[in-house]
Amino acid sequence: MGTLTIRNLDDSVKQALRERAAARGVSMEQEAREVLAREVKSPARRRIDVDKVLALGVKPAEPFDLKKLTDEMWDEGLR
């Protein structure tokens, strides 16, 4: 097993880690090990696709009536 020293850890992060550990009844070290292992081993589901984010800001090809659209959505829900 390896050892990791983390310097310049923000006090609020350390406090949050301490509180999480206490709530689970484990040591801060154990909580940190589990958080790191979970995050490192998890699939890259949190990666942000920059192209998808930028596409959200593209102006629509045709104008649309937002009121009409929401009215239609409400009408569908009432059926």
N, CA, C and O atoms as CSV, one atom per row, in Angstrom:
chain,resi,resn,atom,element,x,y,z
A,1,MET,N,N,0.839,-1.183,0.000
A,1,MET,CA,C,0.000,0.000,0.000
A,1,MET,C,C,0.882,1.243,0.000
A,1,MET,O,O,1.930,1.283,0.645
A,2,GLY,N,N,0.444,2.233,-0.721
A,2,GLY,CA,C,1.188,3.474,-0.789
A,2,GLY,C,C,0.698,4.494,0.220
A,2,GLY,O,O,-0.332,4.315,0.869
A,3,THR,N,N,1.454,5.557,0.332
A,3,THR,CA,C,1.111,6.656,1.222
A,3,THR,C,C,1.016,7.927,0.403
A,3,THR,O,O,1.809,8.148,-0.512
A,4,LEU,N,N,0.049,8.755,0.730
A,4,LEU,CA,C,-0.173,10.002,0.014
A,4,LEU,C,C,-0.290,11.127,1.025
A,4,LEU,O,O,-1.065,11.037,1.977
A,5,THR,N,N,0.476,12.180,0.819
A,5,THR,CA,C,0.377,13.365,1.656
A,5,THR,C,C,-0.226,14.476,0.819
A,5,THR,O,O,0.233,14.753,-0.289
A,6,ILE,N,N,-1.249,15.103,1.350
A,6,ILE,CA,C,-1.896,16.194,0.623
A,6,ILE,C,C,-1.621,17.492,1.364
A,6,ILE,O,O,-2.066,17.688,2.495
A,7,ARG,N,N,-0.885,18.367,0.709
A,7,ARG,CA,C,-0.559,19.656,1.314
A,7,ARG,C,C,-1.533,20.716,0.829
A,7,ARG,O,O,-2.165,20.571,-0.217
A,8,ASN,N,N,-1.641,21.782,1.606
A,8,ASN,CA,C,-2.456,22.949,1.256
A,8,ASN,C,C,-3.913,22.589,1.005
A,8,ASN,O,O,-4.552,23.157,0.119
A,9,LEU,N,N,-4.435,21.656,1.776
A,9,LEU,CA,C,-5.839,21.281,1.682
A,9,LEU,C,C,-6.663,22.365,2.359
A,9,LEU,O,O,-6.395,22.742,3.499
A,10,ASP,N,N,-7.653,22.855,1.657
A,10,ASP,CA,C,-8.507,23.905,2.201
A,10,ASP,C,C,-9.162,23.417,3.496
A,10,ASP,O,O,-9.614,22.275,3.584
A,11,ASP,N,N,-9.206,24.293,4.490
A,11,ASP,CA,C,-9.788,23.919,5.788
A,11,ASP,C,C,-11.235,23.468,5.677
A,11,ASP,O,O,-11.663,22.567,6.398
A,12,SER,N,N,-11.992,24.089,4.777
A,12,SER,CA,C,-13.398,23.701,4.634
A,12,SER,C,C,-13.526,22.292,4.057
A,12,SER,O,O,-14.455,21.561,4.400
A,13,VAL,N,N,-12.604,21.916,3.191
A,13,VAL,CA,C,-12.619,20.558,2.628
A,13,VAL,C,C,-12.285,19.550,3.725
A,13,VAL,O,O,-12.919,18.501,3.836
A,14,LYS,N,N,-11.285,19.884,4.529
A,14,LYS,CA,C,-10.906,19.000,5.628
A,14,LYS,C,C,-12.059,18.840,6.617
A,14,LYS,O,O,-12.320,17.734,7.092
A,15,GLN,N,N,-12.744,19.927,6.926
A,15,GLN,CA,C,-13.871,19.876,7.851
A,15,GLN,C,C,-15.013,19.037,7.286
A,15,GLN,O,O,-15.625,18.247,8.005
A,16,ALA,N,N,-15.296,19.212,5.994
A,16,ALA,CA,C,-16.356,18.430,5.363
A,16,ALA,C,C,-16.011,16.941,5.382
A,16,ALA,O,O,-16.876,16.098,5.620
A,17,LEU,N,N,-14.749,16.628,5.132
A,17,LEU,CA,C,-14.304,15.237,5.172
A,17,LEU,C,C,-14.447,14.680,6.586
A,17,LEU,O,O,-14.878,13.542,6.775
A,18,ARG,N,N,-14.088,15.478,7.559
A,18,ARG,CA,C,-14.206,15.060,8.965
A,18,ARG,C,C,-15.668,14.778,9.316
A,18,ARG,O,O,-15.970,13.785,9.978
A,19,GLU,N,N,-16.568,15.650,8.875
A,19,GLU,CA,C,-17.994,15.476,9.167
A,19,GLU,C,C,-18.566,14.244,8.470
A,19,GLU,O,O,-19.354,13.502,9.058
A,20,ARG,N,N,-18.165,14.028,7.209
A,20,ARG,CA,C,-18.631,12.843,6.488
A,20,ARG,C,C,-18.163,11.572,7.182
A,20,ARG,O,O,-18.918,10.611,7.330
A,21,ALA,N,N,-16.898,11.586,7.605
A,21,ALA,CA,C,-16.345,10.412,8.279
A,21,ALA,C,C,-17.077,10.149,9.590
A,21,ALA,O,O,-17.424,9.009,9.897
A,22,ALA,N,N,-17.308,11.204,10.357
A,22,ALA,CA,C,-17.986,11.051,11.649
A,22,ALA,C,C,-19.406,10.524,11.457
A,22,ALA,O,O,-19.868,9.688,12.233
A,23,ALA,N,N,-20.090,11.005,10.437
A,23,ALA,CA,C,-21.458,10.565,10.177
A,23,ALA,C,C,-21.509,9.078,9.846
A,23,ALA,O,O,-22.497,8.401,10.129
A,24,ARG,N,N,-20.434,8.579,9.244
A,24,ARG,CA,C,-20.387,7.155,8.881
A,24,ARG,C,C,-19.690,6.306,9.928
A,24,ARG,O,O,-19.684,5.078,9.840
A,25,GLY,N,N,-19.100,6.968,10.929
A,25,GLY,CA,C,-18.420,6.231,11.987
A,25,GLY,C,C,-17.091,5.647,11.560
A,25,GLY,O,O,-16.680,4.598,12.056
A,26,VAL,N,N,-16.415,6.322,10.639
A,26,VAL,CA,C,-15.098,5.866,10.193
A,26,VAL,C,C,-14.090,7.002,10.381
A,26,VAL,O,O,-14.465,8.142,10.656
A,27,SER,N,N,-12.829,6.677,10.232
A,27,SER,CA,C,-11.789,7.701,10.371
A,27,SER,C,C,-11.761,8.592,9.133
A,27,SER,O,O,-12.277,8.234,8.075
A,28,MET,N,N,-11.143,9.763,9.296
A,28,MET,CA,C,-10.975,10.651,8.147
A,28,MET,C,C,-10.145,9.970,7.066
A,28,MET,O,O,-10.431,10.115,5.877
A,29,GLU,N,N,-9.131,9.237,7.468
A,29,GLU,CA,C,-8.285,8.535,6.497
A,29,GLU,C,C,-9.103,7.523,5.707
A,29,GLU,O,O,-8.966,7.425,4.488
A,30,GLN,N,N,-9.956,6.767,6.403
A,30,GLN,CA,C,-10.784,5.775,5.714
A,30,GLN,C,C,-11.747,6.453,4.758
A,30,GLN,O,O,-11.942,5.987,3.635
A,31,GLU,N,N,-12.348,7.549,5.194
A,31,GLU,CA,C,-13.277,8.285,4.332
A,31,GLU,C,C,-12.550,8.796,3.092
A,31,GLU,O,O,-13.062,8.684,1.978
A,32,ALA,N,N,-11.357,9.356,3.283
A,32,ALA,CA,C,-10.572,9.870,2.155
A,32,ALA,C,C,-10.201,8.742,1.199
A,32,ALA,O,O,-10.276,8.916,-0.018
A,33,ARG,N,N,-9.801,7.585,1.735
A,33,ARG,CA,C,-9.462,6.433,0.880
A,33,ARG,C,C,-10.655,6.020,0.032
A,33,ARG,O,O,-10.522,5.781,-1.168
A,34,GLU,N,N,-11.819,5.937,0.664
A,34,GLU,CA,C,-13.010,5.488,-0.060
A,34,GLU,C,C,-13.461,6.508,-1.098
A,34,GLU,O,O,-13.871,6.132,-2.196
A,35,VAL,N,N,-13.390,7.786,-0.764
A,35,VAL,CA,C,-13.779,8.828,-1.728
A,35,VAL,C,C,-12.835,8.792,-2.920
A,35,VAL,O,O,-13.284,8.814,-4.067
A,36,LEU,N,N,-11.537,8.737,-2.663
A,36,LEU,CA,C,-10.568,8.700,-3.762
A,36,LEU,C,C,-10.745,7.453,-4.621
A,36,LEU,O,O,-10.734,7.535,-5.849
A,37,ALA,N,N,-10.906,6.306,-3.981
A,37,ALA,CA,C,-11.064,5.058,-4.743
A,37,ALA,C,C,-12.322,5.105,-5.606
A,37,ALA,O,O,-12.296,4.704,-6.770
A,38,ARG,N,N,-13.419,5.592,-5.038
A,38,ARG,CA,C,-14.677,5.653,-5.784
A,38,ARG,C,C,-14.557,6.593,-6.979
A,38,ARG,O,O,-15.017,6.267,-8.074
A,39,GLU,N,N,-13.950,7.741,-6.779
A,39,GLU,CA,C,-13.844,8.719,-7.857
A,39,GLU,C,C,-12.861,8.289,-8.936
A,39,GLU,O,O,-13.108,8.509,-10.122
A,40,VAL,N,N,-11.775,7.693,-8.547
A,40,VAL,CA,C,-10.762,7.279,-9.528
A,40,VAL,C,C,-11.233,6.075,-10.332
A,40,VAL,O,O,-10.955,5.978,-11.527
A,41,LYS,N,N,-11.945,5.158,-9.684
A,41,LYS,CA,C,-12.394,3.946,-10.370
A,41,LYS,C,C,-13.684,4.125,-11.146
A,41,LYS,O,O,-14.024,3.290,-11.985
A,42,SER,N,N,-14.411,5.209,-10.876
A,42,SER,CA,C,-15.691,5.395,-11.559
A,42,SER,C,C,-15.454,5.732,-13.026
A,42,SER,O,O,-14.444,6.343,-13.375
A,43,PRO,N,N,-16.393,5.329,-13.887
A,43,PRO,CA,C,-16.241,5.661,-15.308
A,43,PRO,C,C,-16.282,7.174,-15.500
A,43,PRO,O,O,-16.747,7.909,-14.629
A,44,ALA,N,N,-15.806,7.616,-16.616
A,44,ALA,CA,C,-15.701,9.052,-16.888
A,44,ALA,C,C,-17.063,9.642,-17.226
A,44,ALA,O,O,-17.188,10.391,-18.195
A,45,ARG,N,N,-18.082,9.317,-16.442
A,45,ARG,CA,C,-19.431,9.793,-16.698
A,45,ARG,C,C,-19.564,11.285,-16.461
A,45,ARG,O,O,-20.529,11.903,-16.911
A,46,ARG,N,N,-18.625,11.853,-15.774
A,46,ARG,CA,C,-18.700,13.265,-15.437
A,46,ARG,C,C,-17.980,14.147,-16.442
A,46,ARG,O,O,-17.967,15.370,-16.300
A,47,ARG,N,N,-17.391,13.549,-17.439
A,47,ARG,CA,C,-16.707,14.363,-18.441
A,47,ARG,C,C,-17.707,15.214,-19.183
A,47,ARG,O,O,-18.791,14.762,-19.552
A,48,ILE,N,N,-17.333,16.410,-19.385
A,48,ILE,CA,C,-18.212,17.345,-20.069
A,48,ILE,C,C,-17.851,17.361,-21.545
A,48,ILE,O,O,-16.695,17.562,-21.917
A,49,ASP,N,N,-18.847,17.148,-22.367
A,49,ASP,CA,C,-18.653,17.233,-23.803
A,49,ASP,C,C,-18.805,18.702,-24.191
A,49,ASP,O,O,-19.916,19.229,-24.248
A,50,VAL,N,N,-17.690,19.343,-24.451
A,50,VAL,CA,C,-17.679,20.774,-24.721
A,50,VAL,C,C,-18.560,21.106,-25.915
A,50,VAL,O,O,-19.256,22.121,-25.903
A,51,ASP,N,N,-18.542,20.279,-26.932
A,51,ASP,CA,C,-19.358,20.547,-28.120
A,51,ASP,C,C,-20.851,20.551,-27.773
A,51,ASP,O,O,-21.607,21.375,-28.289
A,52,LYS,N,N,-21.272,19.632,-26.903
A,52,LYS,CA,C,-22.675,19.602,-26.505
A,52,LYS,C,C,-23.046,20.847,-25.706
A,52,LYS,O,O,-24.130,21.403,-25.883
A,53,VAL,N,N,-22.164,21.273,-24.845
A,53,VAL,CA,C,-22.440,22.479,-24.058
A,53,VAL,C,C,-22.521,23.698,-24.968
A,53,VAL,O,O,-23.420,24.526,-24.822
A,54,LEU,N,N,-21.593,23.808,-25.896
A,54,LEU,CA,C,-21.610,24.946,-26.813
A,54,LEU,C,C,-22.844,24.927,-27.709
A,54,LEU,O,O,-23.360,25.982,-28.078
A,55,ALA,N,N,-23.317,23.738,-28.059
A,55,ALA,CA,C,-24.502,23.631,-28.905
A,55,ALA,C,C,-25.746,24.172,-28.208
A,55,ALA,O,O,-26.696,24.586,-28.872
A,56,LEU,N,N,-25.748,24.173,-26.889
A,56,LEU,CA,C,-26.890,24.708,-26.153
A,56,LEU,C,C,-27.056,26.207,-26.376
A,56,LEU,O,O,-28.162,26.735,-26.258
A,57,GLY,N,N,-25.971,26.886,-26.696
A,57,GLY,CA,C,-26.030,28.326,-26.887
A,57,GLY,C,C,-26.251,28.758,-28.319
A,57,GLY,O,O,-26.238,29.954,-28.609
A,58,VAL,N,N,-26.453,27.811,-29.224
A,58,VAL,CA,C,-26.653,28.144,-30.636
A,58,VAL,C,C,-28.080,28.634,-30.845
A,58,VAL,O,O,-29.035,28.037,-30.349
A,59,LYS,N,N,-28.207,29.709,-31.572
A,59,LYS,CA,C,-29.521,30.274,-31.862
A,59,LYS,C,C,-30.303,29.297,-32.739
A,59,LYS,O,O,-29.753,28.753,-33.696
A,60,PRO,N,N,-31.593,29.068,-32.419
A,60,PRO,CA,C,-32.390,28.143,-33.231
A,60,PRO,C,C,-32.525,28.641,-34.667
A,60,PRO,O,O,-32.487,29.844,-34.924
A,61,ALA,N,N,-32.684,27.705,-35.595
A,61,ALA,CA,C,-32.784,28.053,-37.017
A,61,ALA,C,C,-34.042,28.870,-37.288
A,61,ALA,O,O,-34.039,29.770,-38.128
A,62,GLU,N,N,-35.112,28.551,-36.574
A,62,GLU,CA,C,-36.378,29.262,-36.762
A,62,GLU,C,C,-36.855,29.778,-35.408
A,62,GLU,O,O,-36.638,29.131,-34.383
A,63,PRO,N,N,-37.498,30.930,-35.403
A,63,PRO,CA,C,-38.039,31.416,-34.139
A,63,PRO,C,C,-39.200,30.532,-33.680
A,63,PRO,O,O,-39.859,29.883,-34.492
A,64,PHE,N,N,-39.436,30.516,-32.387
A,64,PHE,CA,C,-40.554,29.719,-31.889
A,64,PHE,C,C,-41.311,30.520,-30.837
A,64,PHE,O,O,-40.764,31.420,-30.200
A,65,ASP,N,N,-42.569,30.174,-30.675
A,65,ASP,CA,C,-43.435,30.841,-29.717
A,65,ASP,C,C,-43.410,30.036,-28.429
A,65,ASP,O,O,-44.017,28.969,-28.344
A,66,LEU,N,N,-42.715,30.542,-27.442
A,66,LEU,CA,C,-42.557,29.808,-26.200
A,66,LEU,C,C,-43.895,29.601,-25.495
A,66,LEU,O,O,-44.138,28.533,-24.935
A,67,LYS,N,N,-44.750,30.596,-25.517
A,67,LYS,CA,C,-46.070,30.454,-24.878
A,67,LYS,C,C,-46.863,29.337,-25.538
A,67,LYS,O,O,-47.465,28.510,-24.854
A,68,LYS,N,N,-46.867,29.312,-26.854
A,68,LYS,CA,C,-47.598,28.264,-27.578
A,68,LYS,C,C,-47.026,26.886,-27.226
A,68,LYS,O,O,-47.770,25.929,-27.007
A,69,LEU,N,N,-45.712,26.805,-27.176
A,69,LEU,CA,C,-45.054,25.537,-26.864
A,69,LEU,C,C,-45.429,25.056,-25.466
A,69,LEU,O,O,-45.751,23.882,-25.282
A,70,THR,N,N,-45.389,25.949,-24.485
A,70,THR,CA,C,-45.738,25.531,-23.128
A,70,THR,C,C,-47.225,25.225,-23.002
A,70,THR,O,O,-47.606,24.313,-22.269
A,71,ASP,N,N,-48.066,25.972,-23.706
A,71,ASP,CA,C,-49.500,25.667,-23.685
A,71,ASP,C,C,-49.755,24.268,-24.228
A,71,ASP,O,O,-50.560,23.519,-23.675
A,72,GLU,N,N,-49.066,23.916,-25.312
A,72,GLU,CA,C,-49.222,22.583,-25.897
A,72,GLU,C,C,-48.745,21.509,-24.929
A,72,GLU,O,O,-49.358,20.447,-24.817
A,73,MET,N,N,-47.646,21.789,-24.229
A,73,MET,CA,C,-47.137,20.823,-23.256
A,73,MET,C,C,-48.148,20.599,-22.137
A,73,MET,O,O,-48.373,19.463,-21.719
A,74,TRP,N,N,-48.758,21.677,-21.652
A,74,TRP,CA,C,-49.762,21.565,-20.604
A,74,TRP,C,C,-50.989,20.819,-21.108
A,74,TRP,O,O,-51.545,19.978,-20.402
A,75,ASP,N,N,-51.413,21.131,-22.336
A,75,ASP,CA,C,-52.575,20.459,-22.903
A,75,ASP,C,C,-52.335,18.958,-23.007
A,75,ASP,O,O,-53.236,18.165,-22.734
A,76,GLU,N,N,-51.126,18.565,-23.398
A,76,GLU,CA,C,-50.804,17.135,-23.508
A,76,GLU,C,C,-50.888,16.469,-22.143
A,76,GLU,O,O,-51.346,15.332,-22.031
A,77,GLY,N,N,-50.449,17.168,-21.114
A,77,GLY,CA,C,-50.445,16.598,-19.770
A,77,GLY,C,C,-51.843,16.411,-19.213
A,77,GLY,O,O,-52.054,15.556,-18.353
A,78,LEU,N,N,-52.795,17.189,-19.684
A,78,LEU,CA,C,-54.166,17.104,-19.168
A,78,LEU,C,C,-54.977,16.001,-19.829
A,78,LEU,O,O,-56.057,15.657,-19.350
A,79,ARG,N,N,-54.477,15.448,-20.913
A,79,ARG,CA,C,-55.215,14.389,-21.621
A,79,ARG,C,C,-55.065,13.058,-20.955
A,79,ARG,O,O,-55.623,12.066,-21.425
